[in-house]
Amino acid sequence: MKCDAAAISTLPSRPLCAADKSHMKPYFISLLSDATLSSFFILATISLAHATTQPTSEPLIQPSNLVYTGAFRLPEGSTNQTTFEYSGDGLAYNPANNSLFITGHMWYQETAEISIPKIIDSTDINSLTTATILQPLTDALEGRRTSVNPTDPNGQNIGGYLVYNGKLIISVYSYYDGSGTQSASHFVRPLSLSTTGQVTGPFRVGTQYPGFVSGYMSQIPADWQPLLGGPALTGNCCLNIISEQSSGPSVSVFDPSQLTNGTTVTATPLVGYPFSNPLSAWGTQNDLFNGSTQITGVVFPAGTRSVLFFGRQGTGPFCYGIGAPTSPPPSGECYDPANSSKGDHAYPYVYQVWAYDADDLLKVKQGIEPEYDVKPYAVWTLNLPFSNNTGQQLLSGAAYDPSTNQIFITQDCVDTSCGPVIDVLQITGLSANSSTPSAPSNVQVQ
């Protein structure tokens, strides 16, 4: 006789199975003591419970799980080139120094490393502490930024940073690539900004147009790396010349350690929206994507299956033209007291989170569905205590510290002279999904 799991669950602990009378073979299990059997089942239950704790069953972050804990200021510079006012894109956490890499004034596209001071929760910006500069603003790419698109007469901007294996990974995008000629996006350099002559790149990441990968970056939690096929994410969204770009948040998985001698690095798209398959229609009023959408940061918090994108969304009627401060606006113009420039308008604007389920990204990796069929499981407004001085509600980067479960966000133009502050969100209130494991049907006790 062999006892299957169903039989085991219906019999007393001792004797568990009677002797097989046809063969007169006693089962060792009948000789075990009650204490031994109890220990056996406890160990089996623990083992089974551990086995069922898979990354794909980890919890999803909801708005209530992101708790604002405070902010800090950045030091003022004496000139435009030494200031963080009107800051450019990019933010990365450096665990070696408990610090952040950040971009200074957008005109100069220089990089600095700043400390993370005491976090103060106050609605009075003057009560906040100020970061210390650990490495001053420097041309981290040593004049090579434009090499991602050398024939482009328009600007090339830093899109993101990633600290990986003792190196600083820097991505660059073409601000207005009217000819669609950008051919590469990523560089590698030492973490010490004073070290020169060791910048490598640019490298092409994947086979898509570089606008899909040339911005924000984040490491993938260790338990998700084998499933998604790499240690890091890189992406971008919503750049000028939208017919070339992703019409919604895009992200691909890649291995930064491959950024060495070759010119092209393998990357697998996990989410992204070509112009023919947008997340939502470009010229419409909605909370997913339109011409006013800007997404400038991504984080993938450990112990969850949430991939969070940070940016801003226009929530009002969409309009293309010159922004006007009065409503109704003059004929041919758009009501937008926050932005008078000619372009895309959808006033009012909000800070926003686009939350994606990594299980859905895994389906793309497995070839089950295309990257443009993936939709966020939730989007929500990110309420911050300080308001953008211009009302445009701009963010320029996000970074994640896995040791504290904190997310850092660069909130643009809320301090003196359009300086940024760094907001800090604490991930809290999560518990791993758990269920009582059922007895496996293929267990046999002999």
Secondary structure, DSSP 8 states (H G I E B T S, - for coil): --B-HHHHHHS-SSSSS--BTTTTB--GGGGS-HHHHHHHHHHHHHHHHHHT--GGGS----GGGEEEEEEEE----SSGGG--TTB-S-EEEETTTTEEEEE-BTTT--EEEEE----B--S-GGGS-B--EEEEEE-TTTT-GGGGSTT-SS-EEEEEEEEETTEEEEEEEETT-TT------EEEEES-TT--S--EEEEEESSS-GGGTSS-EEE--TTTHHHHTSSEEE-----SSTTTS-SS--EEEE-GGG-SSSSEE-EEEEE---TTS-SS-TTS--SS--TT-EEEEEE--TTS-EEEEEEEEE-S--EEEEEESSSS--TTEEE-TT--SEEEE-SSEEEEEEEEEHHHHHHHHTTSS-GGG---SEEEE---SS--TTS---EEEEEEETTTTEEEEEEEEEEGGGEEEEEEEEE-S-----------TT--B-
